[in-house]
């Protein structure tokens, strides 16, 4: 940490009395105590923005909606009044807090002297579990904490025993302050605080008198802590701005440290300043609010349409509605209508709003698949992709927050013990207990984790892996138990044999599941039996699937057979037609066909007793010698039927390439 060069205001009794003795001593003292640290001035605007988007303050909308140079005052007030500030950065914070405190952390070794502190940590009746959630909210929102640990001890200088303190309910408690309330500080080169000054302002009721008629007054209280003592001043201011010192005092705590716990997330920028988790998301939230303000104002204006008319009549006579009418002069250039709504401008504003909304979660490093609108197709993803996105965004960040919160709790408990431990060494560690937040943040439920653990034995032969997963299941099931008890459960898992170990079953000579003597393990045995039954049914399911595939193939083959049978029938018809035509040619050609010029004369039948002359070869045979195919075969080929199919059909054989189908 860099050395703090800022010189804080220091007041002792002499300087305090000297200042008040002057004429304007009250104003001078008030201004002196109101002096702000330079880093406070730099980060004040950011902290105010964080407070607005987190809902910690009442938002001044005018701060984020500047008035235009030529904008009418009345219309500007209307625009501000129509605007609704609905931030979304706090939703990202709440999502992480819900996952972080899904179950309470385990705390071991809490001293009995802190029992009352745990039950009522802030003197307002809030349990420590409630207070620590508020601390985490502050840590995520502002990037740092301001946890003041104090004790309600009165009567300085009066020694009290522990029994006296218990009888008078004197005990430590915590007060959470916003970074806006700690206006000045001093830290050493290691970032350890030497001094802090708080400023609180509140409005109180005031009994009106003749000399002070105001019913209410503003009280401003300054409290300054150093390593040994505390000092406070209170000013009362009336409606006219006149101030007076209404209270002042001091006390000693002698702790040797400033009793304020300051922690940072995700990192420290400098002493008392952290880099907020929503630093850039908050800025996107403001831009979204400005776009929503413009859209709300434009929608309001165009929801009440602007009416225009070019008429010679008085405007008071011009009306509109179901029971009114306007008569225009047909001879004149008169016109009536509405100014159209600028739909492209509306669409552009809506697009900006959606873009800024996505930017908020992107800058907050939150899984967009878990927060985007259901109708947004670009954010849709499979279960695996969503699990991966969660593991690389929220899960990783939650682990870091958990580590920081463990440190915060240890430091608060240690500071509380210093108030009730006499002569404690400032450099010593008084709290020696254990704080354990969840180490894993997974979107998988305990039931799915249990099923995965049961199924891993059938996939991976590793006893170490199986027992490790069983330990995860046990930690998820038991919830808020002590670390010692959980370690005992893990030790039993490591010592006992695996449930359902086949080798152990064979050695015992029994088919029953080994028991560990508790209902939880009996339930695990039942789950294991169901898993084994599913494994036995797996071949049956596979055989049924195989039969369905074969049935589908048979139907496909039958369809092909019918198609080929049809083609063969068509080929047979063509062959019969060709044979009939060839038979007519052998008997002398077609009746009445003229002979071609130069054609040889037809052969005459031989006389009785004379040998017949050899007959001429058929044209089909001659054609076959030249082409290797008869005209009938050539015709059938042109129709998509091969020679082999024709031959098989002639021989009465089965279809080509078809083998009888046999089933196992």
CORPEGI-V704996 format. One record per residue. N is the residue number from 1. SS is DSSP state (h for helix, s for strand, l for the rest). PHI is phi in radians with two decimals (* if undefined). D_LAST is the distance of its C-alpha to the last C-alpha in whole Angstrom. Layout:
[[N/SS/PHI/D_LAST] [N/SS/PHI/D_LAST]]
This chain:
[[1/l/*/80] [2/l/-1.22/83] [3/l/-1.20/86] [4/l/-1.44/87] [5/l/-1.52/91] [6/l/-1.25/91] [7/l/-1.69/95] [8/l/-1.32/94] [9/l/-1.37/97] [10/l/-2.14/98] [11/l/-2.26/101] [12/l/-2.00/103] [13/h/-1.08/105] [14/h/-1.17/108] [15/h/-1.16/107] [16/h/-1.11/105] [17/h/-1.18/109] [18/h/-1.16/110] [19/h/-1.15/108] [20/h/-1.20/109] [21/l/-1.33/112] [22/l/-1.40/113] [23/l/-1.13/113] [24/l/-1.80/109] [25/h/-1.07/108] [26/h/-1.15/105] [27/h/-1.14/104] [28/h/-1.11/104] [29/h/-1.14/102] [30/h/-1.10/100] [31/h/-1.16/99] [32/h/-1.17/99] [33/h/-1.27/96] [34/l/-1.44/94] [35/l/-1.06/94] [36/l/-1.84/90] [37/l/-1.19/89] [38/h/-0.99/88] [39/h/-1.20/84] [40/h/-1.09/85] [41/h/-1.11/86] [42/h/-1.22/83] [43/h/-1.75/81] [44/h/-1.05/82] [45/h/-1.10/81] [46/h/-1.10/77] [47/h/-1.12/77] [48/h/-1.14/79] [49/h/-1.14/76] [50/h/-1.04/73] [51/h/-1.08/75] [52/h/-1.19/75] [53/h/-1.28/71] [54/h/-1.47/71] [55/l/1.41/73] [56/l/-1.45/75] [57/l/-2.41/78] [58/l/-1.44/79] [59/l/-1.35/79] [60/l/-1.58/82] [61/h/-1.11/80] [62/h/-1.06/83] [63/h/-1.14/82] [64/l/-1.82/79] [65/l/-2.13/80] [66/l/-1.16/83] [67/l/-1.46/85] [68/l/-1.17/86] [69/l/-1.06/89] [70/l/-1.96/90] [71/l/-1.39/88] [72/l/-1.12/90] [73/h/-1.07/90] [74/h/-1.12/89] [75/h/-1.18/86] [76/h/-1.13/85] [77/h/-1.09/86] [78/h/-1.12/84] [79/h/-1.11/81] [80/h/-1.16/81] [81/h/-1.19/81] [82/h/-1.33/78] [83/l/-1.39/76] [84/l/-2.10/74] [85/l/-1.55/73] [86/l/-2.18/69] [87/l/-1.31/68] [88/l/-2.08/64] [89/h/-1.07/65] [90/h/-1.16/66] [91/h/-1.17/62] [92/h/-1.12/61] [93/h/-1.14/63] [94/h/-1.11/62] [95/h/-1.12/58] [96/h/-1.18/59] [97/h/-1.13/61] [98/h/-1.09/58] [99/h/-1.29/56] [100/h/-1.19/58] [101/l/-1.90/59] [102/l/-1.03/56] [103/l/-2.46/57] [104/l/-1.18/60] [105/l/-1.18/61] [106/s/-1.54/61] [107/s/-2.23/65] [108/s/-2.06/66] [109/l/1.35/70] [110/l/-1.31/71] [111/l/-1.09/75] [112/h/-1.11/76] [113/h/-1.17/79] [114/h/-1.81/77] [115/h/-1.06/76] [116/h/-1.13/78] [117/h/-1.07/77] [118/h/-1.16/73] [119/h/-1.35/74] [120/l/-2.42/76] [121/l/-1.47/76] [122/l/-2.18/79] [123/l/1.06/81] [124/l/-2.13/79] [125/l/1.50/77] [126/l/-1.66/74] [127/l/-1.17/72] [128/h/-1.04/71] [129/h/-1.07/67] [130/h/-1.28/69] [131/h/-1.15/71] [132/h/-1.18/69] [133/h/-1.17/67] [134/h/-1.14/70] [135/h/-1.13/71] [136/h/-1.12/67] [137/h/-1.07/68] [138/h/-1.16/71] [139/h/-1.11/70] [140/h/-1.26/67] [141/h/-1.31/69] [142/h/-1.84/72] [143/l/1.42/71] [144/s/-2.78/73] [145/l/-2.14/75] [146/l/-2.37/78] [147/s/-1.86/78] [148/s/-1.57/81] [149/s/-1.80/81] [150/s/-2.38/85] [151/s/-2.42/86] [152/l/-1.55/88] [153/l/-1.48/91] [154/l/-2.17/95] [155/l/1.30/98] [156/l/-1.08/98] [157/l/1.61/100] [158/l/-1.63/99] [159/l/-1.22/97] [160/l/-2.21/94] [161/l/-1.43/92] [162/h/-1.12/89] [163/h/-1.14/89] [164/h/-1.12/92] [165/h/-1.12/89] [166/h/-1.17/87] [167/h/-1.15/89] [168/l/-1.61/90] [169/l/0.99/87] [170/l/-1.57/87] [171/l/-2.75/84] [172/s/-1.29/82] [173/s/-2.71/81] [174/s/-2.09/79] [175/s/-2.30/80] [176/s/-1.63/78] [177/l/-2.01/80] [178/l/-1.31/79] [179/l/-0.99/80] [180/l/-1.25/82] [181/l/-1.56/84] [182/s/-1.68/85] [183/s/-1.61/87] [184/s/-2.59/89] [185/s/-2.83/88] [186/s/-2.46/88] [187/s/-2.32/86] [188/l/-1.45/86] [189/l/-1.19/85] [190/l/-1.72/82] [191/l/1.48/81] [192/l/-1.41/83] [193/s/-1.26/85] [194/s/-1.83/88] [195/s/-2.83/89] [196/s/-2.39/88] [197/s/-2.21/89] [198/s/-1.82/88] [199/s/-2.32/89] [200/s/-2.18/88] [201/s/-2.23/90] [202/s/-2.59/90] [203/s/-1.81/92] [204/s/-2.14/94] [205/s/-1.32/96] [206/l/-2.29/100] [207/l/-1.30/102] [208/l/-1.09/105] [209/l/-2.27/108] [210/l/-1.11/111] [211/l/-1.65/111] [212/l/-2.45/107] [213/l/-1.33/106] [214/l/-1.20/102] [215/l/-1.48/100] [216/s/-2.31/97] [217/s/-2.46/98] [218/s/-1.82/95] [219/s/-1.91/95] [220/s/-2.06/94] [221/s/-2.07/93] [222/s/-1.91/93] [223/s/-2.23/92] [224/s/-2.10/92] [225/s/-2.00/90] [226/s/-2.20/91] [227/l/-1.30/90] [228/l/-2.19/93] [229/s/-2.59/94] [230/s/-2.37/93] [231/s/-2.48/96] [232/s/-2.44/95] [233/s/-2.40/98] [234/s/-2.27/97] [235/s/-2.03/99] [236/s/-1.98/100] [237/s/-2.16/100] [238/l/-1.54/101] [239/l/-1.16/101] [240/l/-1.54/104] [241/l/1.55/102] [242/l/-1.43/104] [243/s/-1.95/103] [244/s/-2.60/104] [245/s/-1.45/103] [246/s/-1.68/102] [247/s/-2.86/100] [248/s/-2.85/100] [249/s/-3.13/100] [250/s/-2.69/98] [251/s/-2.70/96] [252/s/-2.04/95] [253/l/-2.03/91] [254/l/0.94/92] [255/l/-1.45/88] [256/l/1.43/89] [257/l/-2.47/86] [258/l/-1.30/86] [259/l/-1.34/84] [260/s/-2.30/81] [261/s/-1.67/78] [262/l/-2.06/77] [263/l/-2.30/73] [264/s/-2.33/71] [265/l/-2.74/68] [266/l/-1.37/66] [267/l/-2.76/69] [268/s/-1.57/73] [269/s/-1.51/75] [270/s/-2.86/79] [271/l/-0.94/80] [272/l/1.29/80] [273/s/-2.26/77] [274/s/-2.12/74] [275/l/-1.49/71] [276/l/-1.15/70] [277/l/-1.08/66] [278/l/-1.94/67] [279/h/-0.99/70] [280/h/-1.58/68] [281/h/-1.12/66] [282/h/-1.13/69] [283/h/-1.16/71] [284/h/-1.12/68] [285/h/-1.12/68] [286/h/-1.14/72] [287/h/-1.12/71] [288/h/-1.13/69] [289/h/-1.08/71] [290/h/-1.14/74] [291/h/-1.15/71] [292/h/-1.14/71] [293/h/-1.12/74] [294/h/-1.10/75] [295/h/-1.15/72] [296/h/-1.12/73] [297/h/-1.18/77] [298/h/-1.11/76] [299/h/-1.12/74] [300/h/-1.09/76] [301/h/-1.11/79] [302/h/-1.50/77] [303/h/-1.29/76] [304/l/-2.03/79] [305/l/-1.00/80] [306/l/-1.46/83] [307/s/-1.78/85] [308/s/-2.20/87] [309/s/-2.72/89] [310/s/-1.92/92] [311/l/-2.33/94] [312/l/-1.58/98] [313/l/-1.32/98] [314/l/-1.19/98] [315/h/-1.12/95] [316/h/-1.14/96] [317/h/-1.51/95] [318/l/-1.44/92] [319/l/-2.32/89] [320/l/-2.55/86] [321/l/2.60/84] [322/l/-1.23/83] [323/l/-1.91/86] [324/l/-2.29/88] [325/l/-2.62/88] [326/l/-2.20/90] [327/l/-1.77/92] [328/l/-1.61/92] [329/l/-1.40/95] [330/l/-1.17/94] [331/l/-1.51/97] [332/l/-1.78/96] [333/l/-1.60/93] [334/l/-1.80/92] [335/s/-2.58/88] [336/s/-2.50/86] [337/s/3.07/83] [338/s/-2.09/81] [339/l/-1.29/80] [340/l/-1.19/76] [341/l/-1.27/74] [342/l/-1.37/73] [343/h/-1.01/70] [344/h/-1.02/69] [345/h/-1.18/71] [346/h/-1.07/69] [347/h/-1.09/66] [348/h/-1.14/67] [349/h/-1.13/68] [350/h/-1.12/65] [351/h/-1.13/63] [352/h/-1.12/66] [353/h/-1.07/65] [354/h/-1.14/61] [355/h/-1.12/62] [356/h/-1.20/64] [357/h/-1.12/62] [358/h/-1.14/59] [359/h/-1.15/62] [360/h/-1.01/63] [361/h/-1.29/59] [362/h/-1.19/59] [363/h/-1.23/62] [364/l/-1.43/62] [365/l/1.06/58] [366/l/-1.83/56] [367/l/-1.00/53] [368/h/-1.17/53] [369/h/-1.23/50] [370/h/-1.66/51] [371/l/-2.28/54] [372/l/-1.24/54] [373/l/-1.10/54] [374/l/-1.14/51] [375/l/-1.44/51] [376/l/-1.50/51] [377/h/-1.22/48] [378/h/-1.25/50] [379/h/-1.75/49] [380/l/-1.32/46] [381/l/-2.86/43] [382/l/-1.29/40] [383/h/-1.08/40] [384/h/-1.16/39] [385/h/-1.17/42] [386/h/-1.19/45] [387/h/-1.11/44] [388/h/-1.15/45] [389/h/-1.11/48] [390/h/-1.13/49] [391/h/-1.16/49] [392/h/-1.67/51] [393/l/-2.15/54] [394/h/-1.10/54] [395/h/-1.04/53] [396/h/-1.16/55] [397/h/-1.19/58] [398/h/-1.08/57] [399/h/-1.10/57] [400/h/-1.19/60] [401/h/-1.12/62] [402/h/-1.05/61] [403/h/-1.08/63] [404/h/-1.16/66] [405/h/-1.18/66] [406/h/-1.06/66] [407/h/-1.15/69] [408/h/-1.05/71] [409/h/-1.10/70] [410/h/-1.09/71] [411/h/-1.20/74] [412/h/-1.16/75] [413/h/-1.09/75] [414/h/-1.13/77] [415/h/-1.16/80] [416/h/-1.13/80] [417/h/-1.17/80] [418/h/-1.15/83] [419/h/-1.25/85] [420/h/-2.00/85] [421/l/-2.01/85] [422/l/-1.27/89] [423/l/0.93/90] [424/l/-1.34/86] [425/l/-1.25/86] [426/l/-1.05/85] [427/l/-1.60/83] [428/l/-1.53/81] [429/l/-1.92/78] [430/l/-1.54/78] [431/l/-1.55/75] [432/l/-2.02/72] [433/l/-1.36/70] [434/s/-2.11/66] [435/s/-2.07/65] [436/s/-2.25/61] [437/l/-1.52/60] [438/l/-0.95/56] [439/l/-1.62/55] [440/l/-2.22/51] [441/l/-2.21/51] [442/l/-2.17/47] [443/l/-1.31/46] [444/l/-1.27/43] [445/l/-1.39/44] [446/h/-1.09/44] [447/h/-1.13/41] [448/h/-1.18/39] [449/h/-1.12/40] [450/h/-1.14/39] [451/h/-1.15/36] [452/h/-1.12/36] [453/h/-1.13/37] [454/h/-1.20/35] [455/h/-1.42/32] [456/h/-1.21/34] [457/h/-1.12/33] [458/h/-1.41/29] [459/h/-1.89/30] [460/l/-2.22/33] [461/l/-1.59/34] [462/l/-2.50/38] [463/h/-1.20/40] [464/h/-1.09/43] [465/h/-1.12/41] [466/h/-1.08/40] [467/h/-1.25/43] [468/h/-1.10/45] [469/h/-1.16/43] [470/h/-1.11/43] [471/h/-1.13/47] [472/h/-1.13/47] [473/h/-1.11/45] [474/h/-1.08/48] [475/h/-1.12/50] [476/h/-1.29/49] [477/h/-1.43/49] [478/h/-1.30/52] [479/l/1.27/54] [480/l/-1.48/58] [481/l/-2.23/59] [482/l/-1.24/61] [483/h/-1.10/60] [484/h/-1.11/61] [485/h/-1.20/58] [486/h/-1.14/55] [487/h/-1.09/56] [488/h/-1.10/56] [489/h/-1.14/52] [490/h/-1.12/51] [491/h/-1.09/53] [492/h/-1.14/51] [493/h/-1.10/47] [494/h/-1.20/48] [495/h/-1.41/49] [496/l/-1.40/46] [497/l/-1.20/43] [498/l/-1.11/40] [499/l/-1.20/39] [500/l/1.48/35] [501/l/-1.15/36] [502/h/-1.13/33] [503/h/-1.16/35] [504/h/-1.19/38] [505/h/-1.12/36] [506/h/-1.17/35] [507/h/-1.14/39] [508/h/-1.37/40] [509/l/1.20/37] [510/l/-2.43/36] [511/l/-1.73/33] [512/l/-1.41/36] [513/l/-1.32/37] [514/l/-1.13/40] [515/l/-1.97/43] [516/l/-1.92/46] [517/l/1.56/48] [518/l/-2.53/48] [519/h/-1.12/46] [520/h/-1.09/45] [521/h/-1.28/43] [522/h/-1.08/42] [523/h/-1.12/40] [524/h/-1.10/39] [525/h/-1.10/37] [526/h/-1.11/36] [527/h/-1.08/35] [528/h/-1.14/33] [529/h/-1.11/31] [530/h/-1.09/30] [531/h/-1.14/29] [532/h/-1.11/27] [533/h/-1.11/25] [534/h/-1.12/24] [535/h/-1.15/23] [536/h/-1.15/21] [537/h/-1.42/19] [538/h/-1.06/18] [539/h/-1.06/15] [540/h/-1.13/14] [541/h/-1.11/16] [542/h/-1.13/14] [543/h/-1.14/11] [544/h/-1.10/12] [545/h/-1.13/14] [546/h/-1.14/11] [547/h/-1.12/10] [548/h/-1.11/13] [549/h/-1.13/13] [550/h/-1.13/11] [551/h/-1.10/13] [552/h/-1.12/16] [553/h/-1.16/15] [554/h/-1.09/14] [555/h/-1.08/18] [556/h/-1.14/19] [557/h/-1.14/18] [558/h/-1.08/19] [559/h/-1.12/23] [560/h/-1.16/23] [561/h/-1.08/23] [562/h/-1.11/25] [563/h/-1.13/27] [564/h/-1.19/27] [565/h/-1.08/28] [566/h/-1.13/31] [567/h/-1.10/32] [568/h/-1.15/32] [569/h/-1.10/34] [570/h/-1.12/37] [571/h/-1.12/37] [572/h/-1.09/37] [573/h/-1.09/40] [574/h/-1.14/42] [575/h/-1.11/42] [576/h/-1.09/43] [577/h/-1.18/46] [578/h/-1.14/47] [579/h/-1.10/47] [580/h/-1.12/49] [581/h/-1.19/51] [582/h/-1.17/51] [583/h/-1.12/52] [584/h/-1.18/55] [585/h/-1.18/56] [586/h/-1.15/56] [587/l/-1.59/59] [588/l/2.08/61] [589/l/1.47/60] [590/l/-1.34/60] [591/l/-1.05/63] [592/l/1.36/66] [593/l/-1.39/65] [594/l/-1.24/68] [595/l/-1.34/68] [596/l/-1.32/68] [597/l/-1.05/71] [598/l/1.42/71] [599/l/-1.33/68] [600/l/-1.14/69] [601/l/-1.21/70] [602/l/-1.20/67] [603/l/-1.18/67] [604/l/-1.63/69] [605/l/-1.14/68] [606/l/-1.24/70] [607/l/-1.20/72] [608/l/-1.08/72] [609/l/1.54/72] [610/l/-1.75/71] [611/l/-1.19/68] [612/l/-1.35/66] [613/l/-1.28/66] [614/l/-1.09/62] [615/l/-1.44/60] [616/l/-1.30/59] [617/l/-1.15/56] [618/l/-1.18/54] [619/h/-1.06/54] [620/h/-1.10/50] [621/h/-1.20/50] [622/h/-1.08/53] [623/h/-1.09/51] [624/h/-1.19/48] [625/h/-1.13/50] [626/h/-1.41/51] [627/h/-1.90/48] [628/l/1.43/45] [629/l/-2.42/44] [630/l/-1.40/45] [631/h/-0.99/46] [632/h/-1.13/44] [633/h/-1.16/41] [634/h/-1.09/43] [635/h/-1.16/43] [636/h/-1.17/39] [637/h/-1.15/39] [638/h/-1.13/41] [639/l/-1.65/39] [640/l/1.64/36] [641/l/-1.96/34] [642/l/-1.50/34] [643/h/-1.11/35] [644/h/-1.10/32] [645/h/-1.17/30] [646/h/-1.14/34] [647/h/-1.06/33] [648/h/-1.14/30] [649/h/-1.15/31] [650/h/-1.13/34] [651/h/-1.39/31] [652/l/1.28/29] [653/l/-1.39/26] [654/l/-1.26/23] [655/l/-1.17/23] [656/l/-1.14/24] [657/l/1.14/21] [658/l/-1.72/18] [659/l/-1.98/15] [660/l/-1.07/13] [661/l/-1.51/10] [662/l/-2.03/7] [663/l/-2.05/4] [664/l/-1.24/0]]
